[in-house]
Amino acid sequence: MKAQQHFTVFLIITAICLSACKSDDPPPPPPPVAAATISNLQVTDIADNGNGLDLQVAFDGVNDEKKVEAYRVFVVKSGAVAGFSLDMAEQLSADRYTTFAKQGGAIRQSLPADASDTDGDPVANDVSYQVFIMSVADGTIATINALSDASDEITLTSPPNPTSASPAGKPSGADIDNFGDGRDLEVQFPAAMEENLVDHYRMIAVPAASASSFSLNNANSLAQDRYTVVDKTGTDLTATFEKTTKDSEGNDIADDTDYQVFVLSVADGVTATVNAISEVSDVISMKRVTTVDVTYISNDGVMISDGDKVVLIDAIHRMDASSGWITPPLSEITKIENANAPYDQVDLVLVTHNHGDHYSIAAINNHLTNNPHARLIAPPQVAANFPGSSQIVSIAPARGQKDSTTVNGVKVTVLHMAHFIPPNSSGWPSMENYAYIVEVGGKRFLHLGDNAMTTANLKNLKIAEEEQIDVVMLPTIFSSVHLTPQARDAMQAHIAPKHIIALHIFQSSIGQITFNIKGIYPDATIFTTPFEVMSY
């Protein structure tokens, strides 16, 4: 009886151990995932070179291309198609297939001139072929390759006197935008004279250094991501390159590069069997055109920024609404003083003159303390209020003179002008009023402070002749001072800006001053609300 009990206990313990051991076993691996097969495979004889350039392969890429690393194109003699399998495809060396990069959609591409079939023989005329496409697994999501069905049979031929497609006219191009890719490059070209011989066009951007040696054969052999397809319309065409289009050498179309453009007329394959290439365009220089924002802070204060450089002019003061000036909320003044975003990247603080509606000593001290990168430029009458500061840049042209310096990568030209004289007043004859030209994003912005808009005050500075001002910021407090025909004539003759921003207006007179500004400067932008933005 005891022996039987011992045996029963043994069985129970054994079962518990087996159960515990089983629970510690790792879970079985997930089943392997195969890459999907392509669809809509078509092959076409598109030219008469007698090699792989004649064979165009088109298909729809798989829906989930994350599982696919690339596609391999196998050209198989028709007699060997029945025995061709995925195992055979995976064993072939790289010289017996052509790799196409995935394109995120449909692919239509010719084989290279030196393409070989799966037997290692060059692709040639008068041989019956069928084509297979292998979806190469990415190795992470999918680990099993997938092979398509065979294409229809195709035999490349070259007629004794092949007909060439009609070439498009000479293209021209322009840099039209700031995406930093092919969408910036717009091309115009005349349609082919005999467009019935053309199936479609392909625009090709060639680095200017390589354009002189670029040929029809080069164009025919380009991978699909190195041209943009343009459908014919029966008239002259204008088109931009696609975002993902690369140049003829496989590099991204990019800024600061010179290109020349060719247009390939792809033969219709029936009447014409040979492609034709256009003349080359003139050189097209791709340049980054930077947008610069001028943000109104308050009163006469602005922030100028291109996303890289940031300049504040007359924007750090403590005037509130009771002063009669246009002012921002106290919370914004606090952000400026604390150098909180977007004021944490300020490179340069400029003060035009020693009046409290243009700066506050305490406010600027706070900003400079919280933003040790920033530098301050101001007339000596203002700079004297910041003794010993290492953040002050000393520059002091005499009245009627100008001087330039570069601070934190921003070129600044300081112009010493007379302050305007208010109506019925003797003004401030000894006031040092600095105007500033700052160069940001390749553009020049002139802030006049409280200058006197007169020929005598401007003539010797030669602003129009030497500075080429894009935007001027013009004080417009008093119509009888700033908005007269004489002031307008002095502005046009001696500054000649492309754009005018009117600002520095009493809150109580916005309506009347706005009306008067439009009467004398009808195209001017008028800043009356804090945080308005104009982009240039």
Secondary structure, DSSP 4 states (H G I P E B T S, - for coil): -HHHHHHHHHHHHHHHHHHHHHHHSPPPPPPP-BPPPPEEEEEEE---SSSGGGEEEEEEPPS-GGGEEEEEEEEEEGGGGGG--HHHHHHS-GGGSEEE---SSEEEEEPPTT-B-TTSPBP-TT-EEEEEEEEEE-SSS--B-EEPPP---EE----SSPPBPPPPPPPEEEE---SSSGGGEEEEEPPPTTGGGEEEEEEEEEEGGGGGG--HHHHHT--GGGSEEE---SS-EEEE--TT-B-TTSPBP-SSEEEEEEEEEEE-SSS--B-EEPPPPPPEEE------EEEEEETTEEEEE-SS-EEEES------GGGTB----HHHHHHHHHT-TTSTT--EEE--SS-TTT--HHHHHHHHHH-TT-EEE--HHHHTTSTT-TTBPP--PPTT-EEEEEETTEEEEEEEEPBP--TTS---TT--EEEEEEEETTEEEEE-TTB--SHHHHGGG-HHHHT--SEEEEE-S-HHHHSSHHHHHHHHHHT--SEEEEE--BGGGHHHHHHHHHHH-TT-EE--STT-EEE-
